[in-house]
Amino acid sequence: MTEVAHVDPDRTRHLNSEPGCRFSLGDFTGRGYDRGRSVGVQVLWLIIRDALMKWWCPNRVRIEVLRMFGARIGAGVLIRHQVKIHWPWKLDVGDNSWIGEDVWILNLENVTIGSNTCISQGVLLCTGSHDRRSPTFEFDNAPVVIGDSVWVAARATVLRGTHIGDGATVGATAVVTGDVPPGTTLLAGKPLAQS
C-alpha cells in the first residue's frame, strides 16, 4: 500500500480546483530514499566524479577510485570515459563487463550488472521514479538487475525494477520495464525471440 505524506490543505487547495493539477511539489519530502553515505562523502564524490569520468584517465585508475567509494567491480571490467555514475556505493559489476561512453547509471537504488555483459554507448540505467498517485510526488524507486552475458545496445533505457535475464539482448533505443526473460531479444520494447 502506498503511504501518502501529509499535505498542507492551504497549499494544495488548488489541486482539486484546477484541471490537470495533481501535485504539490513544494511539499515533496524525499521520504524513504536513503542516499547511503554522509553528505560529506556525497559532495566529495560529486566533485571527483566529473574530473574522473568526464576527462580521459586510465581505466584502472577510474575503477580503483570507484572501489574506494564503495563500488563492487569485478576483474577485467572496462568503464569508458564520460560514464556518469550517481552513487558508486550502489553499483555492482561482475567480471569482464564493459560500460561504454556516455552511459548514465542513475542509481538511487542498487544497480547490479552481471559478468561478461556489455552496456553500450549512451544507455540510461535508471532506478529512480516518482509515485504519480502521491500528492507530493514522492520517490518510487527500485533496483535494476542485469544478468550475465547480456548486451544492452546503444541508447537503450532500462527503468526501475527491471530484471534482465542471462543471455538477453536489448536493442538500440529500446525502453525496458519489468522482467526480460533469459535469452530474449528485445527491440523497441517488443520481445522478438528467445534463444
Secondary structure, DSSP 8 states (H G I E B T S, - for coil): --------HHHHTHHHHSTT----GGG---TT---SS-HHHHHHHHHHHIIIIIS---HHHHHHHHHHTT-EE-TT-EE-TT-EES-GGGEEE-TT-EE-TT-EEE-SS-EEE-TT-EE-TT-EEE---B-TTSTT--B----EEE-TT-EE-TT-EE-TT-EE-TT-EE-TT-EE-SEE-TTEEEETTEEEEE-
